[in-house]
Amino acid sequence: MSAKQVTGGTVHKIPEDLKRALSTTPAALKVWNDITPLARNEWICWVISGKKAETRNIRIAKGLSKLKGGMRRPCCWAGCPHR
């Protein structure tokens, strides 16, 4: 897998906005590619569960920050109900 390749989750397909953001943030992408597909699924579901574009953008920015810091799953979220 190349350093720029962004892998998806188990249930959810990674949305283009999240994929683009990860591919331009090497530190977050490194953690992203190291976590399990189930953990990636949690991040994807957390992002796409925001209905407004503004909420999604905030979650993407916050997610990148948390991933850069080494966080492997979204904090304070019940988890993906789709699995």
PyMOL Python script that loads the backbone (N, CA, C, O; Angstrom):
from pymol import cmd

cmd.read_pdbstr("""\
ATOM      1  N   MET A   1       0.848  -1.174   0.000  1.00  0.00           N
ATOM      2  CA  MET A   1       0.000   0.000   0.000  1.00  0.00           C
ATOM      3  C   MET A   1       0.895   1.239   0.000  1.00  0.00           C
ATOM      4  O   MET A   1       1.825   1.331   0.801  1.00  0.00           O
ATOM      5  N   SER A   2       0.621   2.185  -0.888  1.00  0.00           N
ATOM      6  CA  SER A   2       1.418   3.398  -0.933  1.00  0.00           C
ATOM      7  C   SER A   2       1.033   4.312   0.224  1.00  0.00           C
ATOM      8  O   SER A   2      -0.037   4.176   0.817  1.00  0.00           O
ATOM      9  N   ALA A   3       1.926   5.244   0.530  1.00  0.00           N
ATOM     10  CA  ALA A   3       1.678   6.157   1.639  1.00  0.00           C
ATOM     11  C   ALA A   3       0.457   7.040   1.390  1.00  0.00           C
ATOM     12  O   ALA A   3      -0.164   7.507   2.345  1.00  0.00           O
ATOM     13  N   LYS A   4       0.102   7.277   0.127  1.00  0.00           N
ATOM     14  CA  LYS A   4      -1.027   8.140  -0.204  1.00  0.00           C
ATOM     15  C   LYS A   4      -2.347   7.374  -0.333  1.00  0.00           C
ATOM     16  O   LYS A   4      -3.405   7.999  -0.414  1.00  0.00           O
ATOM     17  N   GLN A   5      -2.313   6.051  -0.355  1.00  0.00           N
ATOM     18  CA  GLN A   5      -3.536   5.263  -0.516  1.00  0.00           C
ATOM     19  C   GLN A   5      -4.377   5.349   0.752  1.00  0.00           C
ATOM     20  O   GLN A   5      -3.858   5.215   1.861  1.00  0.00           O
ATOM     21  N   VAL A   6      -5.670   5.571   0.581  1.00  0.00           N
ATOM     22  CA  VAL A   6      -6.601   5.691   1.697  1.00  0.00           C
ATOM     23  C   VAL A   6      -7.552   4.508   1.632  1.00  0.00           C
ATOM     24  O   VAL A   6      -8.323   4.376   0.681  1.00  0.00           O
ATOM     25  N   THR A   7      -7.498   3.648   2.643  1.00  0.00           N
ATOM     26  CA  THR A   7      -8.351   2.465   2.679  1.00  0.00           C
ATOM     27  C   THR A   7      -9.669   2.778   3.378  1.00  0.00           C
ATOM     28  O   THR A   7      -9.762   3.736   4.144  1.00  0.00           O
ATOM     29  N   GLY A   8     -10.683   1.963   3.108  1.00  0.00           N
ATOM     30  CA  GLY A   8     -12.019   2.207   3.647  1.00  0.00           C
ATOM     31  C   GLY A   8     -12.302   1.431   4.916  1.00  0.00           C
ATOM     32  O   GLY A   8     -11.393   0.922   5.573  1.00  0.00           O
ATOM     33  N   GLY A   9     -13.577   1.351   5.246  1.00  0.00           N
ATOM     34  CA  GLY A   9     -14.027   0.660   6.445  1.00  0.00           C
ATOM     35  C   GLY A   9     -14.647  -0.685   6.106  1.00  0.00           C
ATOM     36  O   GLY A   9     -14.421  -1.225   5.023  1.00  0.00           O
ATOM     37  N   THR A  10     -15.426  -1.224   7.032  1.00  0.00           N
ATOM     38  CA  THR A  10     -16.037  -2.532   6.834  1.00  0.00           C
ATOM     39  C   THR A  10     -17.432  -2.432   6.234  1.00  0.00           C
ATOM     40  O   THR A  10     -17.805  -3.269   5.412  1.00  0.00           O
ATOM     41  N   VAL A  11     -18.200  -1.442   6.618  1.00  0.00           N
ATOM     42  CA  VAL A  11     -19.568  -1.286   6.142  1.00  0.00           C
ATOM     43  C   VAL A  11     -19.670  -0.067   5.229  1.00  0.00           C
ATOM     44  O   VAL A  11     -20.313  -0.123   4.181  1.00  0.00           O
ATOM     45  N   HIS A  12     -19.048   1.010   5.624  1.00  0.00           N
ATOM     46  CA  HIS A  12     -19.169   2.280   4.916  1.00  0.00           C
ATOM     47  C   HIS A  12     -18.023   2.487   3.929  1.00  0.00           C
ATOM     48  O   HIS A  12     -16.869   2.161   4.209  1.00  0.00           O
ATOM     49  N   LYS A  13     -18.372   3.036   2.773  1.00  0.00           N
ATOM     50  CA  LYS A  13     -17.382   3.452   1.792  1.00  0.00           C
ATOM     51  C   LYS A  13     -16.884   4.829   2.224  1.00  0.00           C
ATOM     52  O   LYS A  13     -17.671   5.670   2.659  1.00  0.00           O
ATOM     53  N   ILE A  14     -15.600   5.051   2.107  1.00  0.00           N
ATOM     54  CA  ILE A  14     -15.055   6.338   2.529  1.00  0.00           C
ATOM     55  C   ILE A  14     -15.528   7.449   1.584  1.00  0.00           C
ATOM     56  O   ILE A  14     -15.370   7.338   0.368  1.00  0.00           O
ATOM     57  N   PRO A  15     -16.107   8.521   2.143  1.00  0.00           N
ATOM     58  CA  PRO A  15     -16.571   9.612   1.294  1.00  0.00           C
ATOM     59  C   PRO A  15     -15.396  10.404   0.717  1.00  0.00           C
ATOM     60  O   PRO A  15     -14.318  10.453   1.310  1.00  0.00           O
ATOM     61  N   GLU A  16     -15.612  11.012  -0.425  1.00  0.00           N
ATOM     62  CA  GLU A  16     -14.540  11.728  -1.122  1.00  0.00           C
ATOM     63  C   GLU A  16     -13.943  12.861  -0.287  1.00  0.00           C
ATOM     64  O   GLU A  16     -12.731  13.072  -0.324  1.00  0.00           O
ATOM     65  N   ASP A  17     -14.769  13.597   0.465  1.00  0.00           N
ATOM     66  CA  ASP A  17     -14.228  14.705   1.249  1.00  0.00           C
ATOM     67  C   ASP A  17     -13.273  14.211   2.337  1.00  0.00           C
ATOM     68  O   ASP A  17     -12.242  14.837   2.582  1.00  0.00           O
ATOM     69  N   LEU A  18     -13.601  13.114   2.979  1.00  0.00           N
ATOM     70  CA  LEU A  18     -12.719  12.547   3.998  1.00  0.00           C
ATOM     71  C   LEU A  18     -11.469  11.952   3.352  1.00  0.00           C
ATOM     72  O   LEU A  18     -10.363  12.103   3.870  1.00  0.00           O
ATOM     73  N   LYS A  19     -11.648  11.291   2.245  1.00  0.00           N
ATOM     74  CA  LYS A  19     -10.520  10.694   1.518  1.00  0.00           C
ATOM     75  C   LYS A  19      -9.520  11.768   1.097  1.00  0.00           C
ATOM     76  O   LYS A  19      -8.312  11.602   1.266  1.00  0.00           O
ATOM     77  N   ARG A  20     -10.032  12.872   0.547  1.00  0.00           N
ATOM     78  CA  ARG A  20      -9.183  13.979   0.122  1.00  0.00           C
ATOM     79  C   ARG A  20      -8.412  14.571   1.307  1.00  0.00           C
ATOM     80  O   ARG A  20      -7.214  14.840   1.218  1.00  0.00           O
ATOM     81  N   ALA A  21      -9.126  14.765   2.411  1.00  0.00           N
ATOM     82  CA  ALA A  21      -8.497  15.352   3.600  1.00  0.00           C
ATOM     83  C   ALA A  21      -7.399  14.444   4.144  1.00  0.00           C
ATOM     84  O   ALA A  21      -6.323  14.920   4.506  1.00  0.00           O
ATOM     85  N   LEU A  22      -7.659  13.157   4.203  1.00  0.00           N
ATOM     86  CA  LEU A  22      -6.645  12.214   4.694  1.00  0.00           C
ATOM     87  C   LEU A  22      -5.436  12.160   3.767  1.00  0.00           C
ATOM     88  O   LEU A  22      -4.298  12.094   4.231  1.00  0.00           O
ATOM     89  N   SER A  23      -5.677  12.187   2.463  1.00  0.00           N
ATOM     90  CA  SER A  23      -4.567  12.060   1.520  1.00  0.00           C
ATOM     91  C   SER A  23      -3.651  13.274   1.530  1.00  0.00           C
ATOM     92  O   SER A  23      -2.521  13.203   1.048  1.00  0.00           O
ATOM     93  N   THR A  24      -4.126  14.384   2.073  1.00  0.00           N
ATOM     94  CA  THR A  24      -3.289  15.587   2.152  1.00  0.00           C
ATOM     95  C   THR A  24      -2.764  15.845   3.563  1.00  0.00           C
ATOM     96  O   THR A  24      -2.171  16.893   3.821  1.00  0.00           O
ATOM     97  N   THR A  25      -2.978  14.899   4.473  1.00  0.00           N
ATOM     98  CA  THR A  25      -2.509  15.035   5.851  1.00  0.00           C
ATOM     99  C   THR A  25      -1.723  13.775   6.221  1.00  0.00           C
ATOM    100  O   THR A  25      -2.281  12.846   6.805  1.00  0.00           O
ATOM    101  N   PRO A  26      -0.429  13.739   5.882  1.00  0.00           N
ATOM    102  CA  PRO A  26       0.368  12.515   6.041  1.00  0.00           C
ATOM    103  C   PRO A  26       0.367  11.904   7.446  1.00  0.00           C
ATOM    104  O   PRO A  26       0.319  10.681   7.577  1.00  0.00           O
ATOM    105  N   ALA A  27       0.417  12.722   8.488  1.00  0.00           N
ATOM    106  CA  ALA A  27       0.451  12.176   9.852  1.00  0.00           C
ATOM    107  C   ALA A  27      -0.848  11.465  10.198  1.00  0.00           C
ATOM    108  O   ALA A  27      -0.829  10.419  10.846  1.00  0.00           O
ATOM    109  N   ALA A  28      -1.974  12.021   9.773  1.00  0.00           N
ATOM    110  CA  ALA A  28      -3.275  11.385  10.024  1.00  0.00           C
ATOM    111  C   ALA A  28      -3.422  10.132   9.163  1.00  0.00           C
ATOM    112  O   ALA A  28      -3.948   9.115   9.615  1.00  0.00           O
ATOM    113  N   LEU A  29      -2.954  10.217   7.926  1.00  0.00           N
ATOM    114  CA  LEU A  29      -3.056   9.072   7.017  1.00  0.00           C
ATOM    115  C   LEU A  29      -2.240   7.887   7.517  1.00  0.00           C
ATOM    116  O   LEU A  29      -2.640   6.736   7.343  1.00  0.00           O
ATOM    117  N   LYS A  30      -1.111   8.164   8.130  1.00  0.00           N
ATOM    118  CA  LYS A  30      -0.279   7.086   8.679  1.00  0.00           C
ATOM    119  C   LYS A  30      -1.042   6.308   9.751  1.00  0.00           C
ATOM    120  O   LYS A  30      -1.024   5.077   9.753  1.00  0.00           O
ATOM    121  N   VAL A  31      -1.705   7.011  10.651  1.00  0.00           N
ATOM    122  CA  VAL A  31      -2.494   6.353  11.697  1.00  0.00           C
ATOM    123  C   VAL A  31      -3.695   5.654  11.053  1.00  0.00           C
ATOM    124  O   VAL A  31      -4.011   4.516  11.402  1.00  0.00           O
ATOM    125  N   TRP A  32      -4.360   6.328  10.119  1.00  0.00           N
ATOM    126  CA  TRP A  32      -5.524   5.766   9.427  1.00  0.00           C
ATOM    127  C   TRP A  32      -5.197   4.406   8.822  1.00  0.00           C
ATOM    128  O   TRP A  32      -5.958   3.451   8.973  1.00  0.00           O
ATOM    129  N   ASN A  33      -4.075   4.327   8.146  1.00  0.00           N
ATOM    130  CA  ASN A  33      -3.697   3.079   7.488  1.00  0.00           C
ATOM    131  C   ASN A  33      -3.197   2.017   8.470  1.00  0.00           C
ATOM    132  O   ASN A  33      -3.033   0.854   8.102  1.00  0.00           O
ATOM    133  N   ASP A  34      -2.959   2.417   9.709  1.00  0.00           N
ATOM    134  CA  ASP A  34      -2.495   1.472  10.736  1.00  0.00           C
ATOM    135  C   ASP A  34      -3.647   0.900  11.564  1.00  0.00           C
ATOM    136  O   ASP A  34      -3.500  -0.160  12.174  1.00  0.00           O
ATOM    137  N   ILE A  35      -4.790   1.588  11.592  1.00  0.00           N
ATOM    138  CA  ILE A  35      -5.911   1.098  12.398  1.00  0.00           C
ATOM    139  C   ILE A  35      -6.676   0.019  11.642  1.00  0.00           C
ATOM    140  O   ILE A  35      -6.505  -0.145  10.434  1.00  0.00           O
ATOM    141  N   THR A  36      -7.509  -0.705  12.351  1.00  0.00           N
ATOM    142  CA  THR A  36      -8.272  -1.813  11.754  1.00  0.00           C
ATOM    143  C   THR A  36      -9.380  -1.278  10.843  1.00  0.00           C
ATOM    144  O   THR A  36      -9.789  -0.125  10.973  1.00  0.00           O
ATOM    145  N   PRO A  37      -9.860  -2.110   9.929  1.00  0.00           N
ATOM    146  CA  PRO A  37     -10.999  -1.692   9.102  1.00  0.00           C
ATOM    147  C   PRO A  37     -12.230  -1.323   9.945  1.00  0.00           C
ATOM    148  O   PRO A  37     -12.984  -0.424   9.572  1.00  0.00           O
ATOM    149  N   LEU A  38     -12.432  -1.998  11.055  1.00  0.00           N
ATOM    150  CA  LEU A  38     -13.556  -1.673  11.929  1.00  0.00           C
ATOM    151  C   LEU A  38     -13.390  -0.280  12.541  1.00  0.00           C
ATOM    152  O   LEU A  38     -14.354   0.479  12.636  1.00  0.00           O
ATOM    153  N   ALA A  39     -12.173   0.049  12.953  1.00  0.00           N
ATOM    154  CA  ALA A  39     -11.914   1.380  13.508  1.00  0.00           C
ATOM    155  C   ALA A  39     -12.098   2.451  12.433  1.00  0.00           C
ATOM    156  O   ALA A  39     -12.663   3.510  12.706  1.00  0.00           O
ATOM    157  N   ARG A  40     -11.626   2.183  11.210  1.00  0.00           N
ATOM    158  CA  ARG A  40     -11.837   3.134  10.104  1.00  0.00           C
ATOM    159  C   ARG A  40     -13.332   3.320   9.857  1.00  0.00           C
ATOM    160  O   ARG A  40     -13.792   4.431   9.589  1.00  0.00           O
ATOM    161  N   ASN A  41     -14.082   2.228   9.948  1.00  0.00           N
ATOM    162  CA  ASN A  41     -15.528   2.292   9.774  1.00  0.00           C
ATOM    163  C   ASN A  41     -16.160   3.231  10.802  1.00  0.00           C
ATOM    164  O   ASN A  41     -17.074   3.988  10.475  1.00  0.00           O
ATOM    165  N   GLU A  42     -15.679   3.183  12.029  1.00  0.00           N
ATOM    166  CA  GLU A  42     -16.206   4.061  13.085  1.00  0.00           C
ATOM    167  C   GLU A  42     -15.976   5.526  12.726  1.00  0.00           C
ATOM    168  O   GLU A  42     -16.875   6.355  12.866  1.00  0.00           O
ATOM    169  N   TRP A  43     -14.763   5.841  12.261  1.00  0.00           N
ATOM    170  CA  TRP A  43     -14.463   7.220  11.870  1.00  0.00           C
ATOM    171  C   TRP A  43     -15.357   7.654  10.711  1.00  0.00           C
ATOM    172  O   TRP A  43     -15.913   8.752  10.731  1.00  0.00           O
ATOM    173  N   ILE A  44     -15.496   6.795   9.700  1.00  0.00           N
ATOM    174  CA  ILE A  44     -16.320   7.126   8.535  1.00  0.00           C
ATOM    175  C   ILE A  44     -17.759   7.373   8.963  1.00  0.00           C
ATOM    176  O   ILE A  44     -18.359   8.370   8.560  1.00  0.00           O
ATOM    177  N   CYS A  45     -18.318   6.490   9.767  1.00  0.00           N
ATOM    178  CA  CYS A  45     -19.704   6.623  10.215  1.00  0.00           C
ATOM    179  C   CYS A  45     -19.887   7.899  11.028  1.00  0.00           C
ATOM    180  O   CYS A  45     -20.902   8.583  10.893  1.00  0.00           O
ATOM    181  N   TRP A  46     -18.918   8.219  11.866  1.00  0.00           N
ATOM    182  CA  TRP A  46     -18.980   9.437  12.673  1.00  0.00           C
ATOM    183  C   TRP A  46     -19.034  10.662  11.766  1.00  0.00           C
ATOM    184  O   TRP A  46     -19.816  11.581  12.009  1.00  0.00           O
ATOM    185  N   VAL A  47     -18.217  10.678  10.736  1.00  0.00           N
ATOM    186  CA  VAL A  47     -18.199  11.814   9.809  1.00  0.00           C
ATOM    187  C   VAL A  47     -19.501  11.902   9.020  1.00  0.00           C
ATOM    188  O   VAL A  47     -20.095  12.977   8.937  1.00  0.00           O
ATOM    189  N   ILE A  48     -19.950  10.798   8.443  1.00  0.00           N
ATOM    190  CA  ILE A  48     -21.128  10.863   7.573  1.00  0.00           C
ATOM    191  C   ILE A  48     -22.445  10.987   8.338  1.00  0.00           C
ATOM    192  O   ILE A  48     -23.480  11.287   7.743  1.00  0.00           O
ATOM    193  N   SER A  49     -22.413  10.759   9.649  1.00  0.00           N
ATOM    194  CA  SER A  49     -23.643  10.922  10.422  1.00  0.00           C
ATOM    195  C   SER A  49     -23.975  12.395  10.654  1.00  0.00           C
ATOM    196  O   SER A  49     -25.081  12.726  11.082  1.00  0.00           O
ATOM    197  N   GLY A  50     -23.015  13.277  10.370  1.00  0.00           N
ATOM    198  CA  GLY A  50     -23.304  14.708  10.401  1.00  0.00           C
ATOM    199  C   GLY A  50     -24.092  15.072   9.161  1.00  0.00           C
ATOM    200  O   GLY A  50     -23.604  14.872   8.048  1.00  0.00           O
ATOM    201  N   LYS A  51     -25.274  15.591   9.315  1.00  0.00           N
ATOM    202  CA  LYS A  51     -26.166  15.837   8.177  1.00  0.00           C
ATOM    203  C   LYS A  51     -25.813  17.107   7.402  1.00  0.00           C
ATOM    204  O   LYS A  51     -25.940  17.139   6.178  1.00  0.00           O
ATOM    205  N   LYS A  52     -25.375  18.143   8.098  1.00  0.00           N
ATOM    206  CA  LYS A  52     -25.028  19.402   7.440  1.00  0.00           C
ATOM    207  C   LYS A  52     -23.576  19.353   6.971  1.00  0.00           C
ATOM    208  O   LYS A  52     -22.728  18.722   7.603  1.00  0.00           O
ATOM    209  N   ALA A  53     -23.304  20.021   5.864  1.00  0.00           N
ATOM    210  CA  ALA A  53     -21.940  20.102   5.343  1.00  0.00           C
ATOM    211  C   ALA A  53     -21.005  20.723   6.382  1.00  0.00           C
ATOM    212  O   ALA A  53     -19.855  20.305   6.520  1.00  0.00           O
ATOM    213  N   GLU A  54     -21.500  21.713   7.102  1.00  0.00           N
ATOM    214  CA  GLU A  54     -20.691  22.382   8.127  1.00  0.00           C
ATOM    215  C   GLU A  54     -20.285  21.396   9.232  1.00  0.00           C
ATOM    216  O   GLU A  54     -19.140  21.406   9.685  1.00  0.00           O
ATOM    217  N   THR A  55     -21.212  20.559   9.655  1.00  0.00           N
ATOM    218  CA  THR A  55     -20.924  19.563  10.691  1.00  0.00           C
ATOM    219  C   THR A  55     -19.897  18.548  10.189  1.00  0.00           C
ATOM    220  O   THR A  55     -18.960  18.194  10.904  1.00  0.00           O
ATOM    221  N   ARG A  56     -20.082  18.089   8.961  1.00  0.00           N
ATOM    222  CA  ARG A  56     -19.117  17.140   8.372  1.00  0.00           C
ATOM    223  C   ARG A  56     -17.724  17.739   8.307  1.00  0.00           C
ATOM    224  O   ARG A  56     -16.740  17.082   8.646  1.00  0.00           O
ATOM    225  N   ASN A  57     -17.642  19.001   7.867  1.00  0.00           N
ATOM    226  CA  ASN A  57     -16.338  19.658   7.769  1.00  0.00           C
ATOM    227  C   ASN A  57     -15.671  19.788   9.129  1.00  0.00           C
ATOM    228  O   ASN A  57     -14.460  19.606   9.251  1.00  0.00           O
ATOM    229  N   ILE A  58     -16.449  20.100  10.137  1.00  0.00           N
ATOM    230  CA  ILE A  58     -15.916  20.199  11.503  1.00  0.00           C
ATOM    231  C   ILE A  58     -15.430  18.829  11.964  1.00  0.00           C
ATOM    232  O   ILE A  58     -14.355  18.717  12.554  1.00  0.00           O
ATOM    233  N   ARG A  59     -16.210  17.794  11.701  1.00  0.00           N
ATOM    234  CA  ARG A  59     -15.819  16.440  12.111  1.00  0.00           C
ATOM    235  C   ARG A  59     -14.581  15.962  11.364  1.00  0.00           C
ATOM    236  O   ARG A  59     -13.731  15.285  11.943  1.00  0.00           O
ATOM    237  N   ILE A  60     -14.473  16.303  10.101  1.00  0.00           N
ATOM    238  CA  ILE A  60     -13.279  15.910   9.351  1.00  0.00           C
ATOM    239  C   ILE A  60     -12.051  16.589   9.938  1.00  0.00           C
ATOM    240  O   ILE A  60     -11.030  15.938  10.161  1.00  0.00           O
ATOM    241  N   ALA A  61     -12.138  17.889  10.189  1.00  0.00           N
ATOM    242  CA  ALA A  61     -10.997  18.618  10.764  1.00  0.00           C
ATOM    243  C   ALA A  61     -10.635  18.073  12.143  1.00  0.00           C
ATOM    244  O   ALA A  61      -9.460  17.879  12.451  1.00  0.00           O
ATOM    245  N   LYS A  62     -11.648  17.828  12.965  1.00  0.00           N
ATOM    246  CA  LYS A  62     -11.406  17.290  14.305  1.00  0.00           C
ATOM    247  C   LYS A  62     -10.833  15.879  14.214  1.00  0.00           C
ATOM    248  O   LYS A  62      -9.924  15.528  14.967  1.00  0.00           O
ATOM    249  N   GLY A  63     -11.357  15.071  13.300  1.00  0.00           N
ATOM    250  CA  GLY A  63     -10.855  13.713  13.110  1.00  0.00           C
ATOM    251  C   GLY A  63      -9.404  13.688  12.684  1.00  0.00           C
ATOM    252  O   GLY A  63      -8.622  12.881  13.188  1.00  0.00           O
ATOM    253  N   LEU A  64      -9.030  14.566  11.756  1.00  0.00           N
ATOM    254  CA  LEU A  64      -7.632  14.648  11.327  1.00  0.00           C
ATOM    255  C   LEU A  64      -6.726  15.002  12.496  1.00  0.00           C
ATOM    256  O   LEU A  64      -5.653  14.423  12.666  1.00  0.00           O
ATOM    257  N   SER A  65      -7.171  15.958  13.297  1.00  0.00           N
ATOM    258  CA  SER A  65      -6.396  16.362  14.465  1.00  0.00           C
ATOM    259  C   SER A  65      -6.228  15.198  15.450  1.00  0.00           C
ATOM    260  O   SER A  65      -5.132  14.948  15.952  1.00  0.00           O
ATOM    261  N   LYS A  66      -7.321  14.503  15.711  1.00  0.00           N
ATOM    262  CA  LYS A  66      -7.268  13.369  16.651  1.00  0.00           C
ATOM    263  C   LYS A  66      -6.403  12.236  16.105  1.00  0.00           C
ATOM    264  O   LYS A  66      -5.626  11.637  16.849  1.00  0.00           O
ATOM    265  N   LEU A  67      -6.530  11.939  14.809  1.00  0.00           N
ATOM    266  CA  LEU A  67      -5.706  10.884  14.209  1.00  0.00           C
ATOM    267  C   LEU A  67      -4.232  11.265  14.262  1.00  0.00           C
ATOM    268  O   LEU A  67      -3.389  10.418  14.557  1.00  0.00           O
ATOM    269  N   LYS A  68      -3.908  12.528  13.980  1.00  0.00           N
ATOM    270  CA  LYS A  68      -2.511  12.983  14.046  1.00  0.00           C
ATOM    271  C   LYS A  68      -1.963  12.799  15.456  1.00  0.00           C
ATOM    272  O   LYS A  68      -0.773  12.542  15.637  1.00  0.00           O
ATOM    273  N   GLY A  69      -2.828  12.932  16.444  1.00  0.00           N
ATOM    274  CA  GLY A  69      -2.426  12.751  17.836  1.00  0.00           C
ATOM    275  C   GLY A  69      -2.382  11.282  18.261  1.00  0.00           C
ATOM    276  O   GLY A  69      -2.025  10.973  19.398  1.00  0.00           O
ATOM    277  N   GLY A  70      -2.745  10.377  17.345  1.00  0.00           N
ATOM    278  CA  GLY A  70      -2.657   8.951  17.650  1.00  0.00           C
ATOM    279  C   GLY A  70      -3.953   8.295  18.081  1.00  0.00           C
ATOM    280  O   GLY A  70      -3.966   7.100  18.376  1.00  0.00           O
ATOM    281  N   MET A  71      -5.057   9.055  18.127  1.00  0.00           N
ATOM    282  CA  MET A  71      -6.338   8.473  18.536  1.00  0.00           C
ATOM    283  C   MET A  71      -6.815   7.498  17.465  1.00  0.00           C
ATOM    284  O   MET A  71      -6.802   7.816  16.275  1.00  0.00           O
ATOM    285  N   ARG A  72      -7.231   6.326  17.887  1.00  0.00           N
ATOM    286  CA  ARG A  72      -7.569   5.272  16.946  1.00  0.00           C
ATOM    287  C   ARG A  72      -9.070   5.113  16.687  1.00  0.00           C
ATOM    288  O   ARG A  72      -9.463   4.450  15.728  1.00  0.00           O
ATOM    289  N   ARG A  73      -9.908   5.714  17.531  1.00  0.00           N
ATOM    290  CA  ARG A  73     -11.371   5.671  17.352  1.00  0.00           C
ATOM    291  C   ARG A  73     -11.946   7.008  17.798  1.00  0.00           C
ATOM    292  O   ARG A  73     -11.350   7.696  18.627  1.00  0.00           O
ATOM    293  N   PRO A  74     -13.110   7.384  17.248  1.00  0.00           N
ATOM    294  CA  PRO A  74     -13.735   8.636  17.680  1.00  0.00           C
ATOM    295  C   PRO A  74     -14.105   8.567  19.162  1.00  0.00           C
ATOM    296  O   PRO A  74     -14.622   7.557  19.639  1.00  0.00           O
ATOM    297  N   CYS A  75     -13.842   9.623  19.859  1.00  0.00           N
ATOM    298  CA  CYS A  75     -14.113   9.678  21.296  1.00  0.00           C
ATOM    299  C   CYS A  75     -15.551  10.141  21.560  1.00  0.00           C
ATOM    300  O   CYS A  75     -16.108  10.936  20.802  1.00  0.00           O
ATOM    301  N   CYS A  76     -16.115   9.651  22.600  1.00  0.00           N
ATOM    302  CA  CYS A  76     -17.420  10.112  23.078  1.00  0.00           C
ATOM    303  C   CYS A  76     -18.507   9.948  22.027  1.00  0.00           C
ATOM    304  O   CYS A  76     -19.337  10.839  21.841  1.00  0.00           O
ATOM    305  N   TRP A  77     -18.503   8.821  21.345  1.00  0.00           N
ATOM    306  CA  TRP A  77     -19.502   8.520  20.325  1.00  0.00           C
ATOM    307  C   TRP A  77     -19.935   7.087  20.531  1.00  0.00           C
ATOM    308  O   TRP A  77     -19.098   6.219  20.780  1.00  0.00           O
ATOM    309  N   ALA A  78     -21.209   6.824  20.432  1.00  0.00           N
ATOM    310  CA  ALA A  78     -21.731   5.477  20.733  1.00  0.00           C
ATOM    311  C   ALA A  78     -21.223   4.403  19.776  1.00  0.00           C
ATOM    312  O   ALA A  78     -21.241   3.219  20.113  1.00  0.00           O
ATOM    313  N   GLY A  79     -20.777   4.793  18.608  1.00  0.00           N
ATOM    314  CA  GLY A  79     -20.274   3.832  17.635  1.00  0.00           C
ATOM    315  C   GLY A  79     -21.234   3.633  16.488  1.00  0.00           C
ATOM    316  O   GLY A  79     -22.382   4.076  16.535  1.00  0.00           O
ATOM    317  N   CYS A  80     -20.761   2.973  15.472  1.00  0.00           N
ATOM    318  CA  CYS A  80     -21.534   2.760  14.256  1.00  0.00           C
ATOM    319  C   CYS A  80     -22.682   1.793  14.524  1.00  0.00           C
ATOM    320  O   CYS A  80     -22.453   0.654  14.933  1.00  0.00           O
ATOM    321  N   PRO A  81     -23.911   2.239  14.297  1.00  0.00           N
ATOM    322  CA  PRO A  81     -25.056   1.333  14.495  1.00  0.00           C
ATOM    323  C   PRO A  81     -25.288   0.391  13.303  1.00  0.00           C
ATOM    324  O   PRO A  81     -26.182  -0.455  13.345  1.00  0.00           O
ATOM    325  N   HIS A  82     -24.493   0.537  12.256  1.00  0.00           N
ATOM    326  CA  HIS A  82     -24.708  -0.208  11.017  1.00  0.00           C
ATOM    327  C   HIS A  82     -23.953  -1.519  10.940  1.00  0.00           C
ATOM    328  O   HIS A  82     -24.128  -2.263   9.975  1.00  0.00           O
ATOM    329  N   ARG A  83     -23.128  -1.828  11.911  1.00  0.00           N
ATOM    330  CA  ARG A  83     -22.335  -3.059  11.810  1.00  0.00           C
ATOM    331  C   ARG A  83     -23.010  -4.221  12.470  1.00  0.00           C
ATOM    332  O   ARG A  83     -22.472  -5.328  12.472  1.00  0.00           O
TER     333      ARG A  83
END
""", "prot")
cmd.dss("prot")
cmd.show_as("cartoon", "prot")
cmd.util.cbc("prot")
cmd.orient("prot")
